[in-house]
Amino acid sequence: MKKEDYLKMLDSLLDDYDAFYISNKYCGDNLKGNTHEYEFSNLYQLFDNNLVGNKAINWILHCYDCYYKEEVKEDKDSAFAYLRNEIEKMFP
């Protein structure tokens, strides 16, 4: 996959993901039935050996609600900002 693919996945999560939606809340780390199973699976695979990256993905999976996306977009210390910066470094 290319850098743009991973960035689109992040944007999809930022714009549409709701950790508290019933199927997302109860799927847990299994991801089966999650509305964004594809995005999470690929991001976990990309950040396999990155502890902070995995924690950022876990925060999105379990805590993020797209209702707050405007606030999160502006936060330079958010999980999304961290993941975006790491992806930019991986794919120069």
PDB file of N, CA, C and O in Angstrom:
ATOM      1  N   MET A   1       0.824  -1.186   0.000  1.00  0.00           N
ATOM      2  CA  MET A   1       0.000   0.000   0.000  1.00  0.00           C
ATOM      3  C   MET A   1       0.869   1.250   0.000  1.00  0.00           C
ATOM      4  O   MET A   1       2.032   1.219   0.402  1.00  0.00           O
ATOM      5  N   LYS A   2       0.291   2.328  -0.451  1.00  0.00           N
ATOM      6  CA  LYS A   2       1.007   3.592  -0.526  1.00  0.00           C
ATOM      7  C   LYS A   2       0.638   4.486   0.656  1.00  0.00           C
ATOM      8  O   LYS A   2      -0.347   4.252   1.357  1.00  0.00           O
ATOM      9  N   LYS A   3       1.451   5.504   0.849  1.00  0.00           N
ATOM     10  CA  LYS A   3       1.221   6.468   1.926  1.00  0.00           C
ATOM     11  C   LYS A   3      -0.193   7.041   1.842  1.00  0.00           C
ATOM     12  O   LYS A   3      -0.874   7.167   2.860  1.00  0.00           O
ATOM     13  N   GLU A   4      -0.627   7.380   0.657  1.00  0.00           N
ATOM     14  CA  GLU A   4      -1.945   7.981   0.477  1.00  0.00           C
ATOM     15  C   GLU A   4      -3.066   7.061   0.962  1.00  0.00           C
ATOM     16  O   GLU A   4      -4.075   7.531   1.487  1.00  0.00           O
ATOM     17  N   ASP A   5      -2.888   5.761   0.787  1.00  0.00           N
ATOM     18  CA  ASP A   5      -3.889   4.793   1.237  1.00  0.00           C
ATOM     19  C   ASP A   5      -4.035   4.837   2.758  1.00  0.00           C
ATOM     20  O   ASP A   5      -5.148   4.836   3.285  1.00  0.00           O
ATOM     21  N   TYR A   6      -2.915   4.875   3.444  1.00  0.00           N
ATOM     22  CA  TYR A   6      -2.953   4.923   4.908  1.00  0.00           C
ATOM     23  C   TYR A   6      -3.509   6.250   5.416  1.00  0.00           C
ATOM     24  O   TYR A   6      -4.231   6.286   6.413  1.00  0.00           O
ATOM     25  N   LEU A   7      -3.174   7.331   4.733  1.00  0.00           N
ATOM     26  CA  LEU A   7      -3.702   8.632   5.140  1.00  0.00           C
ATOM     27  C   LEU A   7      -5.211   8.698   4.915  1.00  0.00           C
ATOM     28  O   LEU A   7      -5.928   9.307   5.708  1.00  0.00           O
ATOM     29  N   LYS A   8      -5.695   8.079   3.844  1.00  0.00           N
ATOM     30  CA  LYS A   8      -7.142   8.015   3.597  1.00  0.00           C
ATOM     31  C   LYS A   8      -7.838   7.206   4.694  1.00  0.00           C
ATOM     32  O   LYS A   8      -8.950   7.536   5.104  1.00  0.00           O
ATOM     33  N   MET A   9      -7.189   6.163   5.156  1.00  0.00           N
ATOM     34  CA  MET A   9      -7.757   5.368   6.248  1.00  0.00           C
ATOM     35  C   MET A   9      -7.895   6.216   7.513  1.00  0.00           C
ATOM     36  O   MET A   9      -8.917   6.167   8.197  1.00  0.00           O
ATOM     37  N   LEU A  10      -6.868   6.980   7.806  1.00  0.00           N
ATOM     38  CA  LEU A  10      -6.930   7.874   8.972  1.00  0.00           C
ATOM     39  C   LEU A  10      -8.053   8.893   8.805  1.00  0.00           C
ATOM     40  O   LEU A  10      -8.802   9.157   9.746  1.00  0.00           O
ATOM     41  N   ASP A  11      -8.168   9.457   7.621  1.00  0.00           N
ATOM     42  CA  ASP A  11      -9.228  10.436   7.367  1.00  0.00           C
ATOM     43  C   ASP A  11     -10.604   9.808   7.514  1.00  0.00           C
ATOM     44  O   ASP A  11     -11.525  10.441   8.030  1.00  0.00           O
ATOM     45  N   SER A  12     -10.748   8.580   7.070  1.00  0.00           N
ATOM     46  CA  SER A  12     -12.019   7.879   7.203  1.00  0.00           C
ATOM     47  C   SER A  12     -12.386   7.693   8.676  1.00  0.00           C
ATOM     48  O   SER A  12     -13.538   7.888   9.063  1.00  0.00           O
ATOM     49  N   LEU A  13     -11.412   7.321   9.485  1.00  0.00           N
ATOM     50  CA  LEU A  13     -11.656   7.176  10.917  1.00  0.00           C
ATOM     51  C   LEU A  13     -11.994   8.522  11.548  1.00  0.00           C
ATOM     52  O   LEU A  13     -12.926   8.624  12.345  1.00  0.00           O
ATOM     53  N   LEU A  14     -11.243   9.542  11.192  1.00  0.00           N
ATOM     54  CA  LEU A  14     -11.468  10.880  11.738  1.00  0.00           C
ATOM     55  C   LEU A  14     -12.875  11.378  11.399  1.00  0.00           C
ATOM     56  O   LEU A  14     -13.554  11.949  12.252  1.00  0.00           O
ATOM     57  N   ASP A  15     -13.304  11.166  10.179  1.00  0.00           N
ATOM     58  CA  ASP A  15     -14.590  11.696   9.712  1.00  0.00           C
ATOM     59  C   ASP A  15     -15.803  10.878  10.132  1.00  0.00           C
ATOM     60  O   ASP A  15     -16.883  11.434  10.330  1.00  0.00           O
ATOM     61  N   ASP A  16     -15.640   9.559  10.270  1.00  0.00           N
ATOM     62  CA  ASP A  16     -16.824   8.701  10.416  1.00  0.00           C
ATOM     63  C   ASP A  16     -16.836   7.749  11.599  1.00  0.00           C
ATOM     64  O   ASP A  16     -17.874   7.143  11.864  1.00  0.00           O
ATOM     65  N   TYR A  17     -15.743   7.587  12.317  1.00  0.00           N
ATOM     66  CA  TYR A  17     -15.698   6.530  13.325  1.00  0.00           C
ATOM     67  C   TYR A  17     -16.341   6.961  14.643  1.00  0.00           C
ATOM     68  O   TYR A  17     -16.174   8.092  15.099  1.00  0.00           O
ATOM     69  N   ASP A  18     -17.070   6.035  15.231  1.00  0.00           N
ATOM     70  CA  ASP A  18     -17.706   6.244  16.529  1.00  0.00           C
ATOM     71  C   ASP A  18     -17.471   4.998  17.382  1.00  0.00           C
ATOM     72  O   ASP A  18     -18.073   3.950  17.147  1.00  0.00           O
ATOM     73  N   ALA A  19     -16.591   5.124  18.371  1.00  0.00           N
ATOM     74  CA  ALA A  19     -16.249   3.986  19.232  1.00  0.00           C
ATOM     75  C   ALA A  19     -17.439   3.527  20.062  1.00  0.00           C
ATOM     76  O   ALA A  19     -17.449   2.403  20.564  1.00  0.00           O
ATOM     77  N   PHE A  20     -18.439   4.387  20.209  1.00  0.00           N
ATOM     78  CA  PHE A  20     -19.561   4.070  21.080  1.00  0.00           C
ATOM     79  C   PHE A  20     -20.767   3.527  20.328  1.00  0.00           C
ATOM     80  O   PHE A  20     -21.788   3.198  20.932  1.00  0.00           O
ATOM     81  N   TYR A  21     -20.647   3.434  19.010  1.00  0.00           N
ATOM     82  CA  TYR A  21     -21.674   2.778  18.203  1.00  0.00           C
ATOM     83  C   TYR A  21     -21.714   1.322  18.641  1.00  0.00           C
ATOM     84  O   TYR A  21     -20.662   0.718  18.845  1.00  0.00           O
ATOM     85  N   ILE A  22     -22.873   0.758  18.787  1.00  0.00           N
ATOM     86  CA  ILE A  22     -23.038  -0.546  19.447  1.00  0.00           C
ATOM     87  C   ILE A  22     -22.143  -1.642  18.867  1.00  0.00           C
ATOM     88  O   ILE A  22     -21.530  -2.397  19.622  1.00  0.00           O
ATOM     89  N   SER A  23     -22.059  -1.742  17.542  1.00  0.00           N
ATOM     90  CA  SER A  23     -21.225  -2.820  16.970  1.00  0.00           C
ATOM     91  C   SER A  23     -19.740  -2.556  17.197  1.00  0.00           C
ATOM     92  O   SER A  23     -18.955  -3.500  17.284  1.00  0.00           O
ATOM     93  N   ASN A  24     -19.345  -1.298  17.294  1.00  0.00           N
ATOM     94  CA  ASN A  24     -17.941  -0.975  17.555  1.00  0.00           C
ATOM     95  C   ASN A  24     -17.597  -1.154  19.026  1.00  0.00           C
ATOM     96  O   ASN A  24     -16.512  -1.624  19.368  1.00  0.00           O
ATOM     97  N   LYS A  25     -18.508  -0.783  19.871  1.00  0.00           N
ATOM     98  CA  LYS A  25     -18.262  -0.843  21.312  1.00  0.00           C
ATOM     99  C   LYS A  25     -18.066  -2.282  21.793  1.00  0.00           C
ATOM    100  O   LYS A  25     -17.235  -2.544  22.662  1.00  0.00           O
ATOM    101  N   TYR A  26     -18.825  -3.197  21.230  1.00  0.00           N
ATOM    102  CA  TYR A  26     -18.780  -4.570  21.728  1.00  0.00           C
ATOM    103  C   TYR A  26     -17.966  -5.539  20.886  1.00  0.00           C
ATOM    104  O   TYR A  26     -17.909  -6.727  21.203  1.00  0.00           O
ATOM    105  N   CYS A  27     -17.333  -5.058  19.820  1.00  0.00           N
ATOM    106  CA  CYS A  27     -16.487  -5.964  19.037  1.00  0.00           C
ATOM    107  C   CYS A  27     -15.124  -6.120  19.697  1.00  0.00           C
ATOM    108  O   CYS A  27     -14.431  -7.111  19.468  1.00  0.00           O
ATOM    109  N   GLY A  28     -14.736  -5.141  20.517  1.00  0.00           N
ATOM    110  CA  GLY A  28     -13.461  -5.224  21.216  1.00  0.00           C
ATOM    111  C   GLY A  28     -12.294  -5.202  20.253  1.00  0.00           C
ATOM    112  O   GLY A  28     -12.367  -4.608  19.178  1.00  0.00           O
ATOM    113  N   ASP A  29     -11.206  -5.862  20.655  1.00  0.00           N
ATOM    114  CA  ASP A  29      -9.997  -5.885  19.834  1.00  0.00           C
ATOM    115  C   ASP A  29     -10.082  -6.883  18.685  1.00  0.00           C
ATOM    116  O   ASP A  29      -9.203  -6.915  17.824  1.00  0.00           O
ATOM    117  N   ASN A  30     -11.126  -7.691  18.668  1.00  0.00           N
ATOM    118  CA  ASN A  30     -11.324  -8.678  17.623  1.00  0.00           C
ATOM    119  C   ASN A  30     -11.554  -8.014  16.268  1.00  0.00           C
ATOM    120  O   ASN A  30     -11.123  -8.544  15.244  1.00  0.00           O
ATOM    121  N   LEU A  31     -12.215  -6.882  16.245  1.00  0.00           N
ATOM    122  CA  LEU A  31     -12.527  -6.076  15.066  1.00  0.00           C
ATOM    123  C   LEU A  31     -13.618  -6.661  14.178  1.00  0.00           C
ATOM    124  O   LEU A  31     -14.108  -5.954  13.297  1.00  0.00           O
ATOM    125  N   LYS A  32     -14.015  -7.889  14.360  1.00  0.00           N
ATOM    126  CA  LYS A  32     -15.095  -8.458  13.542  1.00  0.00           C
ATOM    127  C   LYS A  32     -16.383  -7.700  13.850  1.00  0.00           C
ATOM    128  O   LYS A  32     -16.799  -7.600  15.004  1.00  0.00           O
ATOM    129  N   GLY A  33     -16.996  -7.175  12.814  1.00  0.00           N
ATOM    130  CA  GLY A  33     -18.227  -6.416  12.971  1.00  0.00           C
ATOM    131  C   GLY A  33     -18.006  -4.935  13.194  1.00  0.00           C
ATOM    132  O   GLY A  33     -18.970  -4.174  13.272  1.00  0.00           O
ATOM    133  N   ASN A  34     -16.759  -4.512  13.298  1.00  0.00           N
ATOM    134  CA  ASN A  34     -16.466  -3.092  13.461  1.00  0.00           C
ATOM    135  C   ASN A  34     -16.742  -2.380  12.139  1.00  0.00           C
ATOM    136  O   ASN A  34     -16.459  -2.913  11.066  1.00  0.00           O
ATOM    137  N   THR A  35     -17.291  -1.182  12.225  1.00  0.00           N
ATOM    138  CA  THR A  35     -17.623  -0.434  11.009  1.00  0.00           C
ATOM    139  C   THR A  35     -16.389  -0.068  10.193  1.00  0.00           C
ATOM    140  O   THR A  35     -16.501   0.209   8.999  1.00  0.00           O
ATOM    141  N   HIS A  36     -15.219  -0.063  10.816  1.00  0.00           N
ATOM    142  CA  HIS A  36     -13.978   0.287  10.135  1.00  0.00           C
ATOM    143  C   HIS A  36     -12.918  -0.808  10.327  1.00  0.00           C
ATOM    144  O   HIS A  36     -11.744  -0.527  10.566  1.00  0.00           O
ATOM    145  N   GLU A  37     -13.358  -2.024  10.219  1.00  0.00           N
ATOM    146  CA  GLU A  37     -12.467  -3.179  10.395  1.00  0.00           C
ATOM    147  C   GLU A  37     -11.269  -3.109   9.441  1.00  0.00           C
ATOM    148  O   GLU A  37     -10.139  -3.364   9.857  1.00  0.00           O
ATOM    149  N   TYR A  38     -11.495  -2.773   8.194  1.00  0.00           N
ATOM    150  CA  TYR A  38     -10.432  -2.709   7.187  1.00  0.00           C
ATOM    151  C   TYR A  38      -9.360  -1.696   7.587  1.00  0.00           C
ATOM    152  O   TYR A  38      -8.166  -1.993   7.545  1.00  0.00           O
ATOM    153  N   GLU A  39      -9.795  -0.511   7.972  1.00  0.00           N
ATOM    154  CA  GLU A  39      -8.853   0.548   8.336  1.00  0.00           C
ATOM    155  C   GLU A  39      -8.024   0.159   9.551  1.00  0.00           C
ATOM    156  O   GLU A  39      -6.799   0.288   9.541  1.00  0.00           O
ATOM    157  N   PHE A  40      -8.696  -0.318  10.601  1.00  0.00           N
ATOM    158  CA  PHE A  40      -7.973  -0.695  11.809  1.00  0.00           C
ATOM    159  C   PHE A  40      -7.007  -1.852  11.556  1.00  0.00           C
ATOM    160  O   PHE A  40      -5.873  -1.827  12.034  1.00  0.00           O
ATOM    161  N   SER A  41      -7.442  -2.848  10.821  1.00  0.00           N
ATOM    162  CA  SER A  41      -6.577  -4.000  10.538  1.00  0.00           C
ATOM    163  C   SER A  41      -5.297  -3.570   9.824  1.00  0.00           C
ATOM    164  O   SER A  41      -4.202  -4.009  10.175  1.00  0.00           O
ATOM    165  N   ASN A  42      -5.445  -2.723   8.838  1.00  0.00           N
ATOM    166  CA  ASN A  42      -4.269  -2.268   8.083  1.00  0.00           C
ATOM    167  C   ASN A  42      -3.373  -1.363   8.911  1.00  0.00           C
ATOM    168  O   ASN A  42      -2.150  -1.450   8.804  1.00  0.00           O
ATOM    169  N   LEU A  43      -3.946  -0.506   9.725  1.00  0.00           N
ATOM    170  CA  LEU A  43      -3.130   0.368  10.572  1.00  0.00           C
ATOM    171  C   LEU A  43      -2.398  -0.437  11.644  1.00  0.00           C
ATOM    172  O   LEU A  43      -1.228  -0.174  11.923  1.00  0.00           O
ATOM    173  N   TYR A  44      -3.076  -1.414  12.244  1.00  0.00           N
ATOM    174  CA  TYR A  44      -2.395  -2.275  13.223  1.00  0.00           C
ATOM    175  C   TYR A  44      -1.235  -3.016  12.567  1.00  0.00           C
ATOM    176  O   TYR A  44      -0.174  -3.172  13.172  1.00  0.00           O
ATOM    177  N   GLN A  45      -1.430  -3.466  11.352  1.00  0.00           N
ATOM    178  CA  GLN A  45      -0.367  -4.171  10.643  1.00  0.00           C
ATOM    179  C   GLN A  45       0.812  -3.230  10.354  1.00  0.00           C
ATOM    180  O   GLN A  45       1.971  -3.614  10.513  1.00  0.00           O
ATOM    181  N   LEU A  46       0.514  -2.020   9.938  1.00  0.00           N
ATOM    182  CA  LEU A  46       1.570  -1.053   9.644  1.00  0.00           C
ATOM    183  C   LEU A  46       2.364  -0.684  10.894  1.00  0.00           C
ATOM    184  O   LEU A  46       3.584  -0.532  10.829  1.00  0.00           O
ATOM    185  N   PHE A  47       1.685  -0.540  12.029  1.00  0.00           N
ATOM    186  CA  PHE A  47       2.322  -0.121  13.275  1.00  0.00           C
ATOM    187  C   PHE A  47       2.611  -1.297  14.204  1.00  0.00           C
ATOM    188  O   PHE A  47       2.665  -1.141  15.424  1.00  0.00           O
ATOM    189  N   ASP A  48       2.791  -2.451  13.621  1.00  0.00           N
ATOM    190  CA  ASP A  48       2.983  -3.689  14.381  1.00  0.00           C
ATOM    191  C   ASP A  48       4.057  -3.579  15.454  1.00  0.00           C
ATOM    192  O   ASP A  48       3.851  -4.051  16.571  1.00  0.00           O
ATOM    193  N   ASN A  49       5.177  -2.979  15.151  1.00  0.00           N
ATOM    194  CA  ASN A  49       6.296  -2.906  16.097  1.00  0.00           C
ATOM    195  C   ASN A  49       6.455  -1.528  16.731  1.00  0.00           C
ATOM    196  O   ASN A  49       7.539  -1.186  17.203  1.00  0.00           O
ATOM    197  N   ASN A  50       5.401  -0.748  16.746  1.00  0.00           N
ATOM    198  CA  ASN A  50       5.442   0.607  17.275  1.00  0.00           C
ATOM    199  C   ASN A  50       4.466   0.702  18.450  1.00  0.00           C
ATOM    200  O   ASN A  50       3.255   0.798  18.248  1.00  0.00           O
ATOM    201  N   LEU A  51       4.989   0.676  19.666  1.00  0.00           N
ATOM    202  CA  LEU A  51       4.152   0.667  20.864  1.00  0.00           C
ATOM    203  C   LEU A  51       3.262   1.903  20.948  1.00  0.00           C
ATOM    204  O   LEU A  51       2.068   1.785  21.224  1.00  0.00           O
ATOM    205  N   VAL A  52       3.822   3.076  20.717  1.00  0.00           N
ATOM    206  CA  VAL A  52       3.033   4.310  20.798  1.00  0.00           C
ATOM    207  C   VAL A  52       1.988   4.341  19.678  1.00  0.00           C
ATOM    208  O   VAL A  52       0.856   4.773  19.893  1.00  0.00           O
ATOM    209  N   GLY A  53       2.366   3.888  18.499  1.00  0.00           N
ATOM    210  CA  GLY A  53       1.419   3.810  17.391  1.00  0.00           C
ATOM    211  C   GLY A  53       0.252   2.903  17.717  1.00  0.00           C
ATOM    212  O   GLY A  53      -0.896   3.234  17.418  1.00  0.00           O
ATOM    213  N   ASN A  54       0.531   1.761  18.326  1.00  0.00           N
ATOM    214  CA  ASN A  54      -0.544   0.848  18.721  1.00  0.00           C
ATOM    215  C   ASN A  54      -1.438   1.463  19.783  1.00  0.00           C
ATOM    216  O   ASN A  54      -2.653   1.266  19.762  1.00  0.00           O
ATOM    217  N   LYS A  55      -0.855   2.201  20.704  1.00  0.00           N
ATOM    218  CA  LYS A  55      -1.663   2.869  21.729  1.00  0.00           C
ATOM    219  C   LYS A  55      -2.545   3.949  21.105  1.00  0.00           C
ATOM    220  O   LYS A  55      -3.687   4.136  21.524  1.00  0.00           O
ATOM    221  N   ALA A  56      -2.026   4.652  20.119  1.00  0.00           N
ATOM    222  CA  ALA A  56      -2.817   5.673  19.429  1.00  0.00           C
ATOM    223  C   ALA A  56      -3.997   5.028  18.694  1.00  0.00           C
ATOM    224  O   ALA A  56      -5.118   5.534  18.743  1.00  0.00           O
ATOM    225  N   ILE A  57      -3.735   3.915  18.018  1.00  0.00           N
ATOM    226  CA  ILE A  57      -4.808   3.203  17.320  1.00  0.00           C
ATOM    227  C   ILE A  57      -5.833   2.682  18.331  1.00  0.00           C
ATOM    228  O   ILE A  57      -7.038   2.770  18.096  1.00  0.00           O
ATOM    229  N   ASN A  58      -5.357   2.144  19.449  1.00  0.00           N
ATOM    230  CA  ASN A  58      -6.272   1.651  20.480  1.00  0.00           C
ATOM    231  C   ASN A  58      -7.155   2.771  21.029  1.00  0.00           C
ATOM    232  O   ASN A  58      -8.340   2.557  21.283  1.00  0.00           O
ATOM    233  N   TRP A  59      -6.584   3.959  21.212  1.00  0.00           N
ATOM    234  CA  TRP A  59      -7.377   5.076  21.702  1.00  0.00           C
ATOM    235  C   TRP A  59      -8.500   5.396  20.721  1.00  0.00           C
ATOM    236  O   TRP A  59      -9.645   5.604  21.125  1.00  0.00           O
ATOM    237  N   ILE A  60      -8.171   5.436  19.434  1.00  0.00           N
ATOM    238  CA  ILE A  60      -9.194   5.700  18.424  1.00  0.00           C
ATOM    239  C   ILE A  60     -10.256   4.603  18.473  1.00  0.00           C
ATOM    240  O   ILE A  60     -11.452   4.892  18.483  1.00  0.00           O
ATOM    241  N   LEU A  61      -9.820   3.357  18.503  1.00  0.00           N
ATOM    242  CA  LEU A  61     -10.736   2.215  18.502  1.00  0.00           C
ATOM    243  C   LEU A  61     -11.707   2.254  19.681  1.00  0.00           C
ATOM    244  O   LEU A  61     -12.895   1.980  19.513  1.00  0.00           O
ATOM    245  N   HIS A  62     -11.215   2.590  20.859  1.00  0.00           N
ATOM    246  CA  HIS A  62     -12.027   2.479  22.071  1.00  0.00           C
ATOM    247  C   HIS A  62     -12.609   3.790  22.578  1.00  0.00           C
ATOM    248  O   HIS A  62     -13.546   3.769  23.376  1.00  0.00           O
ATOM    249  N   CYS A  63     -12.083   4.928  22.140  1.00  0.00           N
ATOM    250  CA  CYS A  63     -12.487   6.200  22.759  1.00  0.00           C
ATOM    251  C   CYS A  63     -12.953   7.291  21.802  1.00  0.00           C
ATOM    252  O   CYS A  63     -13.619   8.231  22.236  1.00  0.00           O
ATOM    253  N   TYR A  64     -12.630   7.201  20.538  1.00  0.00           N
ATOM    254  CA  TYR A  64     -12.884   8.317  19.625  1.00  0.00           C
ATOM    255  C   TYR A  64     -14.321   8.336  19.112  1.00  0.00           C
ATOM    256  O   TYR A  64     -14.909   7.298  18.808  1.00  0.00           O
ATOM    257  N   ASP A  65     -14.862   9.541  19.028  1.00  0.00           N
ATOM    258  CA  ASP A  65     -16.187   9.766  18.457  1.00  0.00           C
ATOM    259  C   ASP A  65     -16.060  10.899  17.446  1.00  0.00           C
ATOM    260  O   ASP A  65     -15.597  11.987  17.790  1.00  0.00           O
ATOM    261  N   CYS A  66     -16.462  10.658  16.212  1.00  0.00           N
ATOM    262  CA  CYS A  66     -16.298  11.650  15.155  1.00  0.00           C
ATOM    263  C   CYS A  66     -17.074  12.941  15.422  1.00  0.00           C
ATOM    264  O   CYS A  66     -16.867  13.937  14.727  1.00  0.00           O
ATOM    265  N   TYR A  67     -17.944  12.938  16.398  1.00  0.00           N
ATOM    266  CA  TYR A  67     -18.646  14.149  16.794  1.00  0.00           C
ATOM    267  C   TYR A  67     -17.638  15.241  17.159  1.00  0.00           C
ATOM    268  O   TYR A  67     -17.914  16.428  16.983  1.00  0.00           O
ATOM    269  N   TYR A  68     -16.480  14.843  17.664  1.00  0.00           N
ATOM    270  CA  TYR A  68     -15.449  15.783  18.104  1.00  0.00           C
ATOM    271  C   TYR A  68     -14.344  15.997  17.064  1.00  0.00           C
ATOM    272  O   TYR A  68     -13.261  16.471  17.409  1.00  0.00           O
ATOM    273  N   LYS A  69     -14.600  15.659  15.811  1.00  0.00           N
ATOM    274  CA  LYS A  69     -13.537  15.683  14.811  1.00  0.00           C
ATOM    275  C   LYS A  69     -12.930  17.068  14.608  1.00  0.00           C
ATOM    276  O   LYS A  69     -11.728  17.171  14.362  1.00  0.00           O
ATOM    277  N   GLU A  70     -13.709  18.119  14.701  1.00  0.00           N
ATOM    278  CA  GLU A  70     -13.153  19.463  14.494  1.00  0.00           C
ATOM    279  C   GLU A  70     -12.135  19.801  15.578  1.00  0.00           C
ATOM    280  O   GLU A  70     -11.103  20.409  15.295  1.00  0.00           O
ATOM    281  N   GLU A  71     -12.420  19.411  16.810  1.00  0.00           N
ATOM    282  CA  GLU A  71     -11.479  19.640  17.907  1.00  0.00           C
ATOM    283  C   GLU A  71     -10.221  18.801  17.717  1.00  0.00           C
ATOM    284  O   GLU A  71      -9.108  19.281  17.930  1.00  0.00           O
ATOM    285  N   VAL A  72     -10.402  17.560  17.319  1.00  0.00           N
ATOM    286  CA  VAL A  72      -9.272  16.646  17.142  1.00  0.00           C
ATOM    287  C   VAL A  72      -8.405  17.082  15.969  1.00  0.00           C
ATOM    288  O   VAL A  72      -7.182  16.967  16.037  1.00  0.00           O
ATOM    289  N   LYS A  73      -9.012  17.578  14.897  1.00  0.00           N
ATOM    290  CA  LYS A  73      -8.257  18.049  13.727  1.00  0.00           C
ATOM    291  C   LYS A  73      -7.260  19.133  14.112  1.00  0.00           C
ATOM    292  O   LYS A  73      -6.155  19.189  13.573  1.00  0.00           O
ATOM    293  N   GLU A  74      -7.651  19.989  15.042  1.00  0.00           N
ATOM    294  CA  GLU A  74      -6.805  21.113  15.436  1.00  0.00           C
ATOM    295  C   GLU A  74      -5.762  20.743  16.486  1.00  0.00           C
ATOM    296  O   GLU A  74      -4.836  21.515  16.735  1.00  0.00           O
ATOM    297  N   ASP A  75      -5.902  19.579  17.099  1.00  0.00           N
ATOM    298  CA  ASP A  75      -5.000  19.157  18.171  1.00  0.00           C
ATOM    299  C   ASP A  75      -3.742  18.521  17.580  1.00  0.00           C
ATOM    300  O   ASP A  75      -3.794  17.429  17.013  1.00  0.00           O
ATOM    301  N   LYS A  76      -2.631  19.204  17.718  1.00  0.00           N
ATOM    302  CA  LYS A  76      -1.361  18.703  17.165  1.00  0.00           C
ATOM    303  C   LYS A  76      -0.780  17.550  17.979  1.00  0.00           C
ATOM    304  O   LYS A  76       0.189  16.921  17.556  1.00  0.00           O
ATOM    305  N   ASP A  77      -1.362  17.271  19.136  1.00  0.00           N
ATOM    306  CA  ASP A  77      -0.901  16.175  19.988  1.00  0.00           C
ATOM    307  C   ASP A  77      -1.876  15.002  20.008  1.00  0.00           C
ATOM    308  O   ASP A  77      -1.767  14.127  20.867  1.00  0.00           O
ATOM    309  N   SER A  78      -2.807  14.969  19.092  1.00  0.00           N
ATOM    310  CA  SER A  78      -3.810  13.901  19.074  1.00  0.00           C
ATOM    311  C   SER A  78      -3.223  12.596  18.533  1.00  0.00           C
ATOM    312  O   SER A  78      -2.146  12.580  17.936  1.00  0.00           O
ATOM    313  N   ALA A  79      -3.944  11.526  18.752  1.00  0.00           N
ATOM    314  CA  ALA A  79      -3.555  10.222  18.206  1.00  0.00           C
ATOM    315  C   ALA A  79      -3.492  10.286  16.684  1.00  0.00           C
ATOM    316  O   ALA A  79      -2.612   9.687  16.066  1.00  0.00           O
ATOM    317  N   PHE A  80      -4.419  11.008  16.093  1.00  0.00           N
ATOM    318  CA  PHE A  80      -4.434  11.139  14.635  1.00  0.00           C
ATOM    319  C   PHE A  80      -3.194  11.876  14.132  1.00  0.00           C
ATOM    320  O   PHE A  80      -2.587  11.470  13.141  1.00  0.00           O
ATOM    321  N   ALA A  81      -2.821  12.950  14.811  1.00  0.00           N
ATOM    322  CA  ALA A  81      -1.637  13.713  14.406  1.00  0.00           C
ATOM    323  C   ALA A  81      -0.385  12.850  14.526  1.00  0.00           C
ATOM    324  O   ALA A  81       0.482  12.879  13.652  1.00  0.00           O
ATOM    325  N   TYR A  82      -0.296  12.083  15.609  1.00  0.00           N
ATOM    326  CA  TYR A  82       0.864  11.204  15.783  1.00  0.00           C
ATOM    327  C   TYR A  82       0.945  10.189  14.643  1.00  0.00           C
ATOM    328  O   TYR A  82       1.996  10.031  14.022  1.00  0.00           O
ATOM    329  N   LEU A  83      -0.156   9.506  14.370  1.00  0.00           N
ATOM    330  CA  LEU A  83      -0.165   8.483  13.326  1.00  0.00           C
ATOM    331  C   LEU A  83       0.143   9.097  11.959  1.00  0.00           C
ATOM    332  O   LEU A  83       0.898   8.526  11.172  1.00  0.00           O
ATOM    333  N   ARG A  84      -0.438  10.248  11.686  1.00  0.00           N
ATOM    334  CA  ARG A  84      -0.183  10.924  10.407  1.00  0.00           C
ATOM    335  C   ARG A  84       1.306  11.248  10.252  1.00  0.00           C
ATOM    336  O   ARG A  84       1.886  11.011   9.193  1.00  0.00           O
ATOM    337  N   ASN A  85       1.916  11.780  11.293  1.00  0.00           N
ATOM    338  CA  ASN A  85       3.339  12.119  11.249  1.00  0.00           C
ATOM    339  C   ASN A  85       4.206  10.879  11.056  1.00  0.00           C
ATOM    340  O   ASN A  85       5.183  10.913  10.308  1.00  0.00           O
ATOM    341  N   GLU A  86       3.857   9.797  11.721  1.00  0.00           N
ATOM    342  CA  GLU A  86       4.621   8.556  11.578  1.00  0.00           C
ATOM    343  C   GLU A  86       4.483   7.981  10.173  1.00  0.00           C
ATOM    344  O   GLU A  86       5.458   7.484   9.609  1.00  0.00           O
ATOM    345  N   ILE A  87       3.300   8.043   9.612  1.00  0.00           N
ATOM    346  CA  ILE A  87       3.100   7.557   8.234  1.00  0.00           C
ATOM    347  C   ILE A  87       3.917   8.397   7.261  1.00  0.00           C
ATOM    348  O   ILE A  87       4.532   7.870   6.333  1.00  0.00           O
ATOM    349  N   GLU A  88       3.918   9.699   7.479  1.00  0.00           N
ATOM    350  CA  GLU A  88       4.721  10.582   6.612  1.00  0.00           C
ATOM    351  C   GLU A  88       6.211  10.207   6.689  1.00  0.00           C
ATOM    352  O   GLU A  88       6.909  10.263   5.677  1.00  0.00           O
ATOM    353  N   LYS A  89       6.696   9.831   7.863  1.00  0.00           N
ATOM    354  CA  LYS A  89       8.100   9.428   8.018  1.00  0.00           C
ATOM    355  C   LYS A  89       8.394   8.082   7.349  1.00  0.00           C
ATOM    356  O   LYS A  89       9.475   7.880   6.795  1.00  0.00           O
ATOM    357  N   MET A  90       7.436   7.177   7.404  1.00  0.00           N
ATOM    358  CA  MET A  90       7.627   5.831   6.830  1.00  0.00           C
ATOM    359  C   MET A  90       7.695   5.843   5.316  1.00  0.00           C
ATOM    360  O   MET A  90       8.397   5.037   4.705  1.00  0.00           O
ATOM    361  N   PHE A  91       6.958   6.767   4.721  1.00  0.00           N
ATOM    362  CA  PHE A  91       6.864   6.842   3.258  1.00  0.00           C
ATOM    363  C   PHE A  91       7.323   8.208   2.786  1.00  0.00           C
ATOM    364  O   PHE A  91       6.499   9.076   2.497  1.00  0.00           O
ATOM    365  N   PRO A  92       8.640   8.408   2.705  1.00  0.00           N
ATOM    366  CA  PRO A  92       9.152   9.743   2.312  1.00  0.00           C
ATOM    367  C   PRO A  92       8.777  10.124   0.889  1.00  0.00           C
ATOM    368  O   PRO A  92       9.134  11.206   0.425  1.00  0.00           O
TER     369      PRO A  92
END
